Each structure stands twice: as C-alpha cells, then as structure tokens.
Amino acid sequence: MNTTIQLLSAKRVTIFVGEFGSGKTELAVNYALYLKQNGYSTAIVDIDIIKPYFRTRENRSILEAQGVRVIAPDARLAHADLPILPQNLFPVLQDTAMHVVMDVGGGESSIALGQISPQLAAVDYDALLVVNTCRPFTSTVEGIINTISRIEQASQLTISGLISNTNLAEETNLAQIQRGLAITEEAAQQVQLPVCAVIVPEGLSKSEFAQPMFVLKRYTHYPWME
C-alpha cells in the first residue's frame, strides 16, 4: 500500500538539485510550506540563478505569509543571471533550530554552491536530485547517472538520494509518473542510492505507488499560464 510522505529527508538541511525543467523549485516551495505547517521553523534558500521566471523568490509572498523565511539575493538583482549567493545564507545554515530547504539549479547554480562547500560540509544535509524523465538530460538511466556526476562535480556536494518527479506540468498523467519512477528506480539501483519519494500532483493523489508519495500543489505562476 502507498505511504504518504512524512519527511523527504531526516536531515536539517535539504538541498534540491536538478536540471532545467525538473520541477525542483515547485517541490522546494511545497516542501518548505509542508515543514512549516508541521511545526518546523523553516527557511527556504534560492540559489537557482539560471531561470529568472522559475525561481523560489517569485513565491516570496506565499512563503512569507505562511511564516517561511525566504533567503534570496538582493531584490535589485532578482532578475540578474549572476552567480550571487544571498548575504544572509550563513546564519540560517548555522541555526540548529532551523530547517533549511535549498533550491539549486544545474550549471552555473551548482558551481556557485561549490563556493560554500566547506560550510555545507559542516552542517547536516541531504542533497536530493529531482528527476523528471520527460526532460532530455534525465530521460534515461544513463542520463540520470551522468547528471548525478556533473552536479556532484560542479557543486562539490554528495547526492544522497533521488526524487522521482516525472511531469508535463498540467498535462501530467499517471502513466507518465509510473514510467518515470521505473527509470528513476533503475538508475538509483545502479548508483546505490535510494528513491526518497515519487512526486504526485494533487489531482492524482489517490494513486498507488511502491515508493512513498509526496503530493504537490502548484504555486508557481508560469508566463505561458497568463
């Protein structure tokens, strides 16, 4: 029988990494809200410098209204694609009473994270790769394994688990999610990592999966939805 997720990570700091279109930003927002609603002091950190429309900070008002602290680059640089880390990042990482959710993209974002690898090594973190098999870089087992290697090398993080988040936004269906989970599970087996959860949109929340399920609510407003 399917198990609804409790926590995606037992660690205080959860770092979501993934390629363009993986859906990690939506997941990071949902997970930060989930933690706060379940009684955890929570901060969310935006280090996705590649995609100016899809960043966590676009959801600042929703997050802050729920009591989640948003850590992001200065508002004057909100749409600058620069490898800039938030100035107030280190205090929340060092605050042992705070659960921290980090949204980190691939490419330049991962390289930026590598700048603070010594500080991250000093805290209790899980780095989870968000996998969408509907996207080209992670559509196959080989692609997923190569992505793990690239992101680990750029970020100097150790990825500790995979999140199966196969989706086509509003067109996502159960068959896609099941196929994506099978591919993600095979990749995870080859690299000896766990699949921590399968992500399921609200409309499909009654589905059954072998892996723990995390139900996703859509918060991000995309340009094509206008």
N, C-alpha and C positions, 0 to 999 in steps of 0.2 A: 504493500500500500504506500502511496505517496506521502512524504513527510514535508510539511510546510517549514520553511527555514526558520531557525531561531537567530543565529548569528552567522554571517558569511565567514567570519574569522574570529578566533578566540583571542587574537592579539589586539592591543590597544590602538595600534596604527594600522589601518587597512589602505593599501595603495592599489588603485585600479590602473592598470596599464593596458594599452591596446592600440591597434592601428585605426586609421580613419574609417569611420562607419561601424565601429564595433559596438557602439551604444554604451560605452563606459561612462560618459557624462551623465546620461539619464539614470544609469544604475547608481552612480556616486550620489546623485541628488536623492534618489529614493532611499538609499541605504543610510545616508545621514539623517533623513527625516525619520526613518524606522528606528534608528538608535535613540534619537531624542524622544520619540513617542514611547519608547520602552524604558525611559528613566535614566539614560546615559547623558552626561554632559558631552556635547558633541561640537566639533568644528569640522568644516569642510575646506579643503585647500585646493585651489585651482592652479595647476601647472600645465595646462594644455594650451600651448602658445601657437598651435598650428591653425586652429579653426576659429576665426573670430565670431562666428554665429552660434557655435555649439558649446560654448564654454559654460562652466558651472556658474560663473558670476552673472550670467544672464538671468539666473533664477534667484538672485540675491534676495529679493523682496519676499518670495515664498519661504525661503530657508530662514531668514531672519525673523519673519512673523511667527515661525514655529520654535524660535529660540536657538536655532543652529547658528553658530558663529561662522562667518564667511571670511576666509583668508585668501586674498587675491591681490594681484599687482595694483598699484595706484590707479584710480579711476581715469586719470588723464592718459593712461597708457592702455586702456581697456581694449582697444582695437589695434594695438601695435603688435605685429608678429615678431616679437623680440624675446630672446632668452632671458627674461627678467623674473627673478624669484621674489615673492612677496616679502616685504621687510619684516612683517610680524609673524613669520613662519616659525622661527626657532622657539619662541616662548610656548606655543601650543604643543610642539613636539616634546618639550621638556616637562610639560604639565602632566604629571602622572594620574591626575583625576580626570583628564580629558581624553575622550575617544576621538581619533582624528581619521577622517576619510580624505584621501588624496586622489585627485583626478589628473592623471598624467598621460599625455598622448605619446605617440611614437616619434621617431625622427628627432627634431630639434628639442622637443619637450623632454625626451629621455636623456638627451645629452645634458640639458640644464639640470636635471635631477642628479646626474653624476657629480655635479659640483658640491653636493651636500652629502655624498655617500658616507663620509666619516660620522656625521651627525645622525644619519639614519641607522648606521650600524650600532649606535649606542642606545637605540630605543627598540622596543618590542614591536616588530612589524611583520605583516604578511603582504607580499606583492602578488596580486592575482591578475592573470592575463584574461581579459574579456575577449571571447572568441565569437565572431559572427561568421559562420561559414558561407553566408551569402555575399561576402566581400572577397575580392580576388586574392589578397595576401594570405587569407586563412581559410580558403575553401577546401583545402586538402590536408591530410595528415602531415605531409611533408612541409606544406606552407606554415602550418601551426608550429611545427618544431623549429623551422627556420626563424619564425617571428620571435619565439622564445629566446633563441640565441642572439638575434640582433638587439632586442630590447635589453637583455641582460648585459651585453657588451657595452651598449651606449649608456645605460643608466647606472651600471655597477651594482645593480640590485640582484638578489637571488629570487627568482619566481618560485613561489611555494605552492601554487595551485592554479587551476583553470576554472573559468566561469563560462558555461555554455549559454550564449546569448544570440543564437541564430534568429534573425528577424529581417523583415522587409517593411519596417515601420507599420503603418496602418494595414498593410496587406499581409501581415504575418498570419500563417495558419499552423495548425497542429502538426501536419506532415512535415513542414519545413523545420519546426523545432525538433521533432524526433530524429530527422536525418542529421541535423546539425549536432545533436547530442551524441549520436553514434560516432560521427567523425571525431568529435572532441574527446570522447572516451578512448578511442583508439590511440589518438596522439598522446593523451595523458598516460596511457599504459606504456607506451614506448619510452617516454621520458621519466616514468615512475613518479608521476605527480597525481594528486587527487583531483577529481572534478568536484568542486565545492558546492556547486548548485547549477540548476538549469533555470534560466530566467523566462518567465511566462507573463505575457500581458494580461491585464485584468479580465478581459473578455474570455480568456481561455483558462481561467484559474481553477476550473473544476476538472482539468485534465489530470491524468496519472502518469508519473514518470518514475524510473528507477532511482534517480538522484533526488536529493532534497530540492524543493521548488521555492523560488523567491518571486513573488507576484509584483509586477512592475506597473506603476501608474505613470501615465505620460504627463510631464510637467513642461518640458521644453517646447517652446513655440518656434517652429522652423519657418524659414522665409516662404517656402512653397505652400504653407498652410494658410497664407493670408488670402 
